[in-house]
Amino acid sequence: MSTPIAKQISTRMKAKDLSLSALEKKAGLKTNIVQNILRGKSKKPSAEILQAVSEVLECTVKDLLNKEEIFQENETLESDKEILNNKYEHPKLLQDTVKWINDFTTQQDAELTVSQVLTSIQEIYLHSLQTNPIKVDQEFGEWFIDLISD
């Protein structure tokens, strides 16, 4: 997700608590249209696609084309390396993360490698730990698994 459009869409989806599939459905788009934008496969989406996405995200096409980031990174968040060196205190979150990933990948019929599954566990667990250590951040999990799966 390196293009400015992808960053804008992703940030706005997160802010609206919308999954990829929900955004595509509400925008009346075919499956994987937005996913291809987020992955950088579609670098110049059509005006019609951008208009449909912007309406669901309650912004303008110009907002989506804006190269400035709309939210600054939270400087209070620890790096993954720092978190990995902290005392292990949330075993239920880890257990719930593994269960959620298994359920989600089965439901989506996603074919992941062992490496992708282990990476997903680590990234989703660490992200959830920082946002709310009581529950799995499913929106981030969907985005991350969609991002790494082909």
C-alpha positions in Angstrom: 0.0 0.0 0.0 2.3 2.7 -1.2 0.3 5.0 -3.4 -1.3 8.1 -1.9 -4.7 7.0 -3.1 -4.2 3.6 -1.3 -3.1 5.4 1.9 -6.1 7.7 1.8 -8.6 4.9 1.2 -7.1 2.7 3.9 -7.0 5.5 6.5 -10.6 6.5 5.7 -11.8 2.9 5.8 -10.3 2.4 9.2 -11.8 5.7 10.5 -15.2 4.6 9.2 -14.7 1.1 10.6 -15.4 -0.4 7.1 -13.9 -3.6 5.8 -12.7 -4.0 2.2 -15.7 -6.1 1.3 -18.2 -3.7 2.9 -16.7 -0.7 1.1 -16.8 -2.5 -2.3 -20.4 -3.6 -1.7 -21.6 -0.2 -0.5 -19.9 1.4 -3.5 -21.5 -1.0 -5.9 -18.1 -2.2 -7.1 -16.9 -5.7 -8.1 -14.9 -7.7 -5.7 -11.2 -6.9 -5.5 -11.5 -3.5 -7.1 -10.5 -1.6 -4.0 -8.2 -4.4 -2.9 -6.2 -3.9 -6.2 -5.9 -0.2 -5.5 -4.7 -0.9 -1.9 -2.1 -3.4 -3.2 -0.9 -1.0 -5.8 -2.0 -3.2 -8.7 -4.4 -0.5 -9.9 -2.4 2.7 -9.8 -4.8 4.9 -11.8 -8.4 3.9 -11.0 -11.2 5.4 -13.0 -13.0 8.5 -12.0 -16.2 6.4 -11.6 -14.5 4.0 -9.2 -13.0 6.9 -7.2 -16.4 8.7 -7.1 -18.2 5.5 -5.8 -15.5 5.0 -3.1 -15.5 8.7 -2.1 -19.3 8.7 -1.6 -19.1 5.7 0.8 -16.2 7.2 2.6 -18.0 10.6 2.8 -15.2 12.6 1.2 -14.4 14.0 -2.2 -12.4 12.5 -5.0 -10.0 15.3 -4.5 -9.6 14.1 -0.9 -8.6 10.7 -2.1 -6.1 12.2 -4.5 -4.5 14.3 -1.7 -0.9 13.2 -1.2 -0.8 14.5 2.4 -1.6 11.9 5.1 -4.9 12.7 6.9 -3.8 11.3 10.2 -0.3 11.4 11.6 1.1 8.2 13.0 0.6 7.9 16.7 4.0 8.6 18.2 3.0 7.0 21.5 2.8 3.5 20.0 5.7 1.3 20.7 7.6 -0.4 18.0 7.1 -4.1 17.4 10.6 -4.7 18.7 9.8 -3.0 22.0 6.6 -4.9 22.4 8.3 -8.2 21.7 10.7 -7.5 24.5 7.8 -6.7 27.0 6.6 -9.3 29.5 4.0 -11.6 28.0 0.7 -10.6 29.7 -2.2 -11.2 27.3 -2.4 -15.0 26.5 -6.2 -14.8 25.8 -5.6 -12.1 23.1 -3.0 -14.4 21.5 -5.4 -17.3 21.6 -8.2 -15.3 20.2 -6.0 -13.9 17.5 -5.1 -17.5 16.3 -8.7 -18.6 16.5 -9.9 -15.5 14.5 -7.2 -16.0 11.8 -8.2 -19.7 11.5 -11.9 -18.8 11.3 -11.4 -15.9 8.9 -9.1 -17.7 6.5 -11.4 -20.7 6.4 -14.5 -18.5 5.8 -12.7 -16.6 3.0 -11.2 -19.8 1.6 -7.8 -18.1 1.8 -4.8 -20.1 0.9 -1.9 -18.9 3.0 1.6 -20.4 3.6 2.7 -21.3 7.1 4.9 -18.2 7.0 2.0 -16.0 6.1 -0.1 -17.4 8.9 2.7 -16.9 11.4 3.3 -13.4 10.2 -0.4 -12.7 10.4 -0.6 -14.0 14.0 2.3 -11.7 15.0 1.2 -8.6 13.2 -2.5 -8.8 14.2 -1.7 -9.7 17.8 0.8 -6.8 18.1 -1.6 -4.3 16.5 -4.5 -5.5 18.7 -2.3 -5.4 21.8 -1.7 -1.7 21.2 -5.2 -0.7 20.2 -7.2 -2.8 22.7 -5.6 -5.8 24.4 -9.0 -7.2 25.3 -10.1 -8.1 21.7 -8.7 -8.8 18.2 -8.8 -5.9 15.9 -10.7 -7.7 13.2 -10.7 -4.8 10.7 -6.9 -4.6 10.8 -6.8 -8.4 10.5 -9.0 -8.5 7.4 -6.9 -5.7 5.8 -3.6 -7.5 6.7 -4.7 -10.9 5.5 -6.1 -9.5 2.3 -2.8 -7.6 1.8 -0.6 -10.7 2.2 -2.7 -13.2 0.4 -2.6 -13.5 -3.4 
